[in-house]
Amino acid sequence: MKKYLLVLLPLIFFITSTTGSATTQDSIKTEQTESQPLSDSVIDAVALPSASDSPGLLDKTANQVVPVKPAYEFNLLTILRGMFGLLVIIAIAFAFSTNRKAVSWRVVVTGLVIQVVLAAGILYVPVIRLVFEFVGKIFVKILDFTKTGSEFLFGEFLDMDKYGMIFAFQILPTIIFFSALTSVLFYYGIIQKIVYGLAWVMTRIMKLSGAESLSVAGNIFLGQTESPLMIKEYLPKMNRSEMLLVMTGGMATLAGGVLAAYIGFLGGSDPVQRLIFAKHLLAASVMAAPGAIIISKVLVPQTEDVGKEVEISRDKVGSNVLDAVSNGTSQGLRLAVNVAAMLLVFLAFIALFNFVMMKVGAWTNLNEIIAEKTNGQFDELSLQFVLGYIFSPVMWLIGVPGEDIMLMGRLLGEKIIMTEFVGYISLAELKSIGALSNKSIIMATYMLCGFANFASIGIQIGGIGSLAPNQRVLLSKFGMRALLAGTLASLLSATIVGTILS
């Protein structure tokens, strides 16, 4: 392990030291306006406007300008803290490993190097950045296509200037259309070819079996129950290590439909912001793939011989293109309704818990103490405060700026206990009022990536278990371990990006 660390640590130092000055005035494309909370003058710098660049951000809900925290500057201590965070994340996985002696540190270091290269490339290497921006523009354009159909159904209710953001009208239709589009691309074999290429690379570089490589690669584009369909004939014969990676890949990555939805409410109606968040959300899902492999193979190392063949099933894609559109639309509708119902219930429960906690805080004078100790970030005892307090040490560990660790801890807690949808909604709210620093917003985008929450354990047991009934016991046993792995994988990505941004 030591010799691998000697290779990895200088690599991170080299990238951070040589890219720190890469964002100059050459990156400026257009002038910033008040209606652009994410400045287009920093598209290449991957940052929000600093206080020195503009007087503030426009809070569209209150129709007023709110202050923006300054951009986070280079700090060697922050870089060292981020690197320490990486080691601790790996150490946590190692502590829960089922066979510590069998851990392949070559796989760990290879995966970390891939993540570092991806992060540095997305942030600073023009060619790689342009590739992700190109794909991001495709997602942004898809949102425009969705708007055409939504306008026919909902008319003037899509006018954000008049009615503001209405989640059911602006976001949920995106999930339905993208599901149908994905089904069409799957029917014509386009997704399979992309997934096959990624799986072929992972099989050889990361020493994975063909089946688990396909599953991890497929999770970059598909959901945690759709991706296993491509390898359903392999699922009944998978060993423990392979099965955990299938589950972890689903927990750590985002499906295309919800990714497009997150672009919608993080970027709003501003095309510049949409492009920035499209690029980073896509990058987060791609970076999560090697992260999932790292953590999974530390938790349950591969000790058996595995097959390297890569064959993709074409089942359930439709008998023709219209059938594929119909199937995709039906699946998207079910997902959209499920998301809407889930958010309704979770947000209602949050309000219920907060009401009780607020009363308790008022009786015990905790509300005044909390408001004073958190400098107004929290004004009363609430679920958000409790989550922020619990997870704030983790946020410090991964390199979050000190003034933001409570708010970032809240976001992580909301993702795990509720869903990443709730986390991204909270992130969008905090972004709109300038409550988080530039660096924290970008790190949160990566940290919240993935379906690592308690509800996903049941979804995977039901979804994957229906394809391989003989694996249900193992799926149940690995549920909490997969949740831990998916969370750690997302934290790896956030830590790496945050370290390089410093």
FENTAHU-V825213 format. One line per field, one symbol per residue. phi: phi as a letter, one per 40 degrees, with the letter a starting at -180 (. if undefined). psi: psi as a letter, one per 20 degrees, with the letter a starting at -180 (. if undefined). burial: + if it has 9 or more other C-alpha atoms within 8 Angstrom, else -. A space follows every 10 residues. Layout:
# FENTAHU-V825213
phi: ???
psi: ???
burial: ???
This chain:
# FENTAHU-V825213
phi: .ccccccccc ccccccccbc bccbccccba ccbccbdbcc cbdccfbccc cccacibccc cbfacbcbcc cccdaccccc cccccdcccc ccccccccac cccccccccd cccccccccc cccbcdcccc cccccccccc cccccccccc cccbfccccc ccbgcbdccc bddccccccc ccccccccgc cccccdcccc ccccccfccc cccccccccc bbccbcdccc bcccdcbccc cccccdccdc ccbbcdcccc ccdccccgcc cccdcccccc cccccccccc cccdcccccb ccbbcbcccb bbcbcfbhca cccccccccc cccccccccc cccdcccccc cccccccccc cccbgcdccc cccbfgcbba cacccccccc ccccccccgc ddcbcccccc cccccccbac dccccccccc ccbgcbcdcc ccccdcccch bcaccccccc cccccccbdc bdccccccdc cccccccccc cdcccccccc cc
psi: hghhhhgggh ggggghhiih jhoaihipgr qqrhjnhopi ikghilrrpr hihqhaqooh hilqpqqpqq qprpohhhgh gghhgghhgh hgghhjqinh hipoiggghg gggggggggh ghhioggggh ghhghhhggg hhhgghhghh hhgiciiinh hgiaooghhh ghhgggghgg gghghhgjjg hhgggggghg ghhhgjlrqg ghgggghhih hrriiggihi khihghjqag gghhhggghh hirqqhghgh ghhgihibio hggggghggh gghghghhgh ghggggiggn qoiqpqqiqo ppqkqliqhr hhhgggghgg ghgggggggg gggggghghg hgghgghggg hhhjjhgggg hghjkihpir prhggggggg jhhhgghjjp qhiihghhhg ggghgghdrh ggghghgggh ghjkiqrggh gghhhhhipr knrhhhghgg ggghhhhmhi jgghgghjgh hhggghghgh hgghggghgh h.
burial: ---++--++- -+--++--++ --+---++-- -+-+-+++++ ++++++++++ +--++++++- ----++++++ ++-----++- ++++++--++ --++--+-++ --++--++++ ++++++-+++ +++++--++- -++-+++-++ -++--++--+ +--+--++-+ --+--+--++ ++++++++++ +++++++--+ ++--++-+++ -++--+-+++ ++++++++++ +++++-++++ ++--++---- ++++++++++ ++++++++++ ++++++++-+ -+++++++++ ++++++++++ ++++++++++ ++-----+-+ -+----++-- +-++++++++ +++-++---+ --+--++--+ --+++-++-+ ++---+++-+ +------+++ +++-+++++- ++--++++++ +--+++++++ ++++++-+++ ++++++++-+ ++++++++++ ++++++++++ ++++-++-++ +-+++-++-- ++--++-++- -+++++++++ ++++++++++ ++
